[in-house]
């Protein structure tokens, strides 16, 4: 009998929590106190939403005990998805996607512990790849490539802990090498070679800690 009563109480608690979590309120109904969301003086759990003046959904996000926790989605006025991400106890955590107003993907990346982390790609509005690379705890790390809309490589820079560190190459739109050199601690170091669009060497410049020698 005691076990039955206990199970009944647990079931009621789960149902109450589920109903509370599924509650949906407009952003004007809540109060934000230093990043914590309240409704009628109590920490809120549920969905918060906001609309455009034409009643089209603008955004909605999930809240648990006053803290962003779960899915966040934002929309353009035309109804197309603008961006979506996931929060975990007040921090960005997991995949992030941003779109153009025509529905084309603009950014694909991810977060970990509120920092950009992992592979990322950005695209032109026509769907052509623009940039790709990697973040480590919020810092660019490794080879970061950038492309023209025609698919030709613009430049390739090596980063380490958020600073330019290593070889650097830059290209013309026709694919011809434009500039080659090396960075140390965000500064140009060593010999940089400059080329014209015909592939002819135009100039060599030596740098030391970012200064021409």
C-alpha positions in Angstrom: 0.0 0.0 0.0 2.8 2.4 1.0 4.6 1.6 -2.3 1.4 2.3 -4.3 0.9 5.7 -2.5 4.6 6.5 -3.1 4.3 5.7 -6.8 1.2 7.7 -7.1 2.9 10.8 -5.6 5.8 10.4 -7.9 3.5 10.2 -10.9 1.7 13.3 -9.8 5.0 15.2 -9.4 6.1 14.1 -12.8 2.8 15.2 -14.4 3.0 18.6 -12.6 6.6 19.2 -13.7 5.7 18.2 -17.2 2.8 20.6 -17.3 4.9 23.4 -15.9 7.7 22.7 -18.4 5.2 22.7 -21.3 3.9 26.1 -20.3 4.3 28.8 -22.9 4.4 32.5 -22.2 5.0 35.7 -24.2 8.3 37.6 -23.4 6.3 40.5 -22.1 4.9 38.3 -19.3 8.3 37.4 -17.8 10.8 39.3 -15.7 14.6 39.0 -16.3 16.7 39.5 -13.2 20.4 39.3 -13.9 19.9 36.6 -16.5 17.3 34.6 -14.4 13.7 34.5 -15.8 10.8 34.9 -13.4 7.1 34.6 -13.9 4.8 36.0 -11.1 7.8 36.2 -8.8 8.8 32.5 -9.3 11.6 31.1 -11.3 10.1 30.1 -14.6 10.2 26.7 -16.4 8.7 26.5 -19.8 8.7 28.1 -23.2 9.2 31.9 -23.8 8.2 33.3 -27.2 8.1 36.6 -29.0 6.2 37.6 -32.2 6.7 40.2 -34.9 4.1 42.9 -35.3 2.4 40.7 -38.0 2.1 37.9 -35.4 4.7 35.8 -37.1 6.9 34.0 -34.6 10.1 35.8 -34.0 11.8 33.5 -31.5 11.2 31.0 -28.7 13.5 29.3 -26.2 13.3 26.8 -23.4 13.7 27.8 -19.7 14.3 25.5 -16.7 14.2 27.1 -13.2 14.8 30.5 -14.7 17.8 29.5 -16.8 18.0 29.0 -20.6 18.0 25.2 -21.0 17.1 23.5 -24.2 16.4 24.7 -27.7 16.5 28.3 -28.9 15.1 29.2 -32.3 14.9 32.6 -34.1 13.0 33.3 -37.3 12.9 36.0 -40.0 9.7 38.0 -40.5 9.0 35.9 -43.6 8.9 32.7 -41.5 12.2 31.3 -42.5 14.5 30.0 -39.7 17.2 32.5 -38.8 19.2 30.5 -36.3 18.9 27.6 -33.8 21.1 26.4 -31.0 20.9 24.5 -27.7 21.5 25.7 -24.2 22.5 23.7 -21.2 21.9 25.3 -17.8 22.6 28.8 -19.1 25.4 28.0 -21.4 25.5 27.4 -25.2 26.2 23.7 -25.7 26.0 21.7 -28.9 25.3 22.5 -32.6 24.7 26.0 -33.9 23.2 26.8 -37.3 22.4 30.2 -38.9 20.5 30.7 -42.1 20.0 33.4 -44.7 16.4 34.7 -45.2 16.2 32.6 -48.4 16.6 29.4 -46.3 20.3 28.8 -47.3 22.7 27.8 -44.6 25.1 30.6 -43.5 27.0 29.2 -40.5 27.4 25.7 -39.2 29.4 25.3 -36.0 29.1 24.1 -32.4 29.5 25.3 -28.8 31.0 23.7 -25.7 30.7 25.2 -22.3 29.5 28.5 -23.9 32.5 28.7 -26.3 32.8 28.1 -30.0 34.3 24.6 -30.3 35.0 22.2 -33.1 34.7 22.5 -36.9 32.9 25.4 -38.4 31.8 26.4 -42.0 30.4 29.6 -43.3 28.7 30.0 -46.7 27.8 32.7 -49.2 24.1 33.3 -49.9 24.3 31.2 -53.1 25.4 28.2 -51.1 29.1 28.3 -52.0 31.5 27.6 -49.2 33.1 30.8 -47.8 35.2 29.8 -44.8 36.0 26.7 -42.9 38.2 25.9 -39.9 38.3 24.9 -36.3 37.7 26.5 -32.9 39.3 25.2 -29.7 37.6 26.6 -26.5 36.7 29.8 -28.3 40.0 30.3 -30.2 40.7 29.7 -33.8 43.1 26.8 -34.1 44.8 25.1 -37.1 44.3 25.9 -40.8 41.6 28.4 -41.6 40.6 28.6 -45.2 38.6 31.3 -47.0 37.2 31.0 -50.6 35.9 33.3 -53.4 32.3 32.8 -54.5 33.7 31.0 -57.6 35.2 28.3 -55.3 38.8 29.4 -55.6 40.9 29.7 -52.4 41.4 33.3 -51.2 43.8 32.5 -48.4 44.9 29.9 -45.9 46.1 31.0 -42.5 47.4 28.9 -39.6 46.2 29.8 -36.1 47.2 28.6 -32.7 45.3 29.5 -29.5 43.5 32.4 -31.3 46.7 33.9 -32.9 48.1 33.7 -36.4 50.9 31.3 -36.0 52.5 29.6 -39.0 52.4 29.7 -42.8 50.2 32.1 -44.7 49.1 32.0 -48.4 46.9 34.3 -50.3 45.6 33.9 -53.9 44.0 35.9 -56.7 40.5 35.0 -58.0 42.1 33.1 -60.9 43.9 30.8 -58.5 47.3 32.4 -58.9 49.4 32.8 -55.8 49.4 36.4 -54.6 51.3 36.4 -51.3 53.2 33.9 -49.2 54.8 34.3 -45.8 54.8 33.3 -42.1 53.2 34.6 -38.9 54.5 34.4 -35.3 52.3 35.6 -32.5 50.0 37.5 -34.9 53.0 39.3 -36.5 54.5 38.9 -39.9 57.9 37.3 -39.5 60.5 36.3 -42.1 60.3 36.8 -45.8 57.0 37.6 -47.6 56.8 37.2 -51.3 54.4 39.2 -53.4 53.3 38.0 -56.9 51.2 39.6 -59.7 48.2 37.8 -61.4 50.6 36.4 -64.0 52.6 34.5 -61.4 55.6 36.8 -61.6 57.4 37.7 -58.3 57.0 41.4 -57.7 58.6 42.0 -54.3 60.2 40.3 -51.4 59.9 41.9 -48.0 61.5 40.8 -44.7 59.6 41.3 -41.5 60.6 41.0 -37.9 57.8 41.0 -35.3 55.5 42.8 -37.8 58.0 45.5 -38.8 59.6 45.8 -42.3 63.4 45.4 -42.2 
